[in-house]
């Protein structure tokens, strides 16, 4: 039985995560450097809006994604970030103005 389009898309997400998480010695978590590289290479449209390329924003995004505060992002934490990114693309699909919602906590 072949995969559905959504199953294929999820497999692509998992492979993409591992493409970046396996660059350091901890092969199933993203270091901050890996996290930033993944965002910049895989989600450039997300970063284009709302001054998201700003180092301060990226630092806050990493910290808010790293829920257990171990200075790395595991796949479950990454899945939460995917919800934020997906919501941004969903808003764009509907033609909503970007940057009207916060995508990570202001601390």
C-alpha positions in Angstrom: 0.0 0.0 0.0 1.4 3.4 -0.9 1.5 6.4 1.4 -1.1 9.1 1.2 0.1 12.6 0.4 0.0 13.6 4.1 1.9 10.5 5.1 4.5 11.3 2.5 4.7 14.9 3.8 5.2 13.7 7.4 8.0 11.4 6.3 9.6 14.4 4.6 9.4 16.4 7.8 11.0 13.6 9.8 13.8 13.1 7.3 14.3 16.9 7.2 14.6 17.0 11.0 17.1 14.1 11.0 19.1 15.7 8.2 19.9 18.5 10.6 19.9 16.7 14.0 22.5 14.3 12.9 25.2 16.9 12.3 26.4 16.9 15.9 27.2 14.1 18.3 23.6 14.0 19.7 21.9 12.5 16.8 18.2 12.9 17.7 18.1 16.5 19.0 18.8 19.8 17.4 21.5 22.1 18.9 20.8 25.8 18.6 23.1 25.9 15.6 21.3 23.0 13.9 17.9 24.5 14.8 18.8 27.8 13.1 20.3 26.1 10.1 17.1 24.1 9.7 14.9 27.2 9.9 17.0 29.2 7.5 17.3 26.4 4.9 13.8 24.8 5.2 11.5 27.6 6.2 12.7 30.8 4.6 9.3 32.2 3.9 8.4 31.9 7.6 11.5 33.8 8.5 10.9 36.5 5.8 8.0 38.1 7.6 7.7 39.9 10.9 11.5 40.6 11.3 12.0 36.9 12.2 15.5 36.9 10.9 16.4 39.1 13.8 18.9 37.3 16.1 16.9 38.3 19.2 13.7 36.8 17.7 15.5 33.6 16.7 17.0 33.3 20.2 13.5 33.7 21.8 12.1 31.2 19.3 14.8 28.6 20.2 14.2 29.1 23.9 10.4 28.9 23.7 10.7 25.7 21.5 13.2 24.1 23.9 10.5 23.5 26.5 12.6 21.4 28.8 15.4 23.9 28.7 18.2 21.4 27.9 19.7 23.7 25.2 18.5 21.3 22.4 15.3 20.7 20.6 13.9 17.1 20.5 11.4 16.0 17.9 8.4 16.5 20.1 9.5 20.1 20.8 10.1 20.6 17.1 6.6 19.3 16.3 5.3 22.2 18.4 7.3 24.6 16.3 5.8 23.1 13.2 2.3 24.0 14.5 3.5 27.7 14.7 5.0 27.6 11.2 1.9 25.8 9.8 -0.4 28.4 11.4 1.7 31.2 9.7 1.3 29.5 6.3 -2.4 28.9 7.0 -2.9 32.6 7.7 -1.1 33.4 4.5 -3.4 31.0 2.6 -6.4 32.9 3.8 -4.8 36.3 3.0 -4.6 37.4 6.6 -2.1 40.1 7.4 1.1 38.6 8.8 2.7 39.7 12.0 -0.6 40.4 13.8 -0.1 37.3 16.0 2.9 36.5 18.2 4.6 33.3 17.2 6.7 32.9 20.4 6.5 34.2 23.9 7.6 37.7 24.7 9.7 37.4 27.8 
